[in-house]
Amino acid sequence: MKKFADMDGLSVRNGRLINDRPAGMTGIQQASMYRNQLKKQYEIDKIADGIERAEMRKEHKKIFKF
């Protein structure tokens, strides 16, 4: 089968044009996805910070014997 440069992801099978390209995303969809990722990362960072602070308090209590 002869492949053309402008047919990237397209092929002809049994006389039909087959689209094997990945589904595209609009800019709004990408922005929404990035925003959701940032929200999740913010929540993860808050939890990790809380755990880190609790560990620091435990260490200080051991050192100063409160």
N, C-alpha and C positions, 0 to 999 in steps of 0.2 A: 504494500500500500504506500502510495506517495504521500508524504506529509509536507504541508505548506507552513511557512513561518507564522502566518496570521491565523492559523487554525489550532493554536495551542489549546489543548483540552477538548477539541472537537474531533470527532471521527465519523466515518461513514460505514455503517454496517447494514448489509442487505438493502442498500439504496436509501437508507434513512440517515439523517444527520443526528448523531448522538452527542449530547452535551455532557462531558465528564468533568467540567469545571466545578470548583468548589463554589458553594453559594456565597454571594457577596454580602457585604454589610454596608448600610448607609452610614453617613457621618453621625446622624442622631443615634443610631444603634450603638456605634462605637463609643460615643460620649457617655451614653447611659451605662454601658458595660464598665467603662473606666470609673465612672462615678460610684457604681455599686462595689467595685473592687476597693476603691479608696475607703468607702464606709466600712467594709468588712475589715480592712487592715487597721483602721482607726480603733474599732472595737477590740481587735486582737492586741493591739498595742496597749490599750487601757488595761486589759486583763493582765498582760505580762508585766506592766508597770506596777500594778497592785500586788502581784505575787512577789516581785522584786523588793518592794517596800516592806512587805510583811517579813521576808527573809532578813532584811537589814534590821528590822526591829527586834527579831529574835536574837540576832547576833549582839545587838547593843544590850539587850536584857542580860545575856550571858556575861558580857564584859562588865557591866556596871551593877549587876545583881539587884535589880529592882524587884 
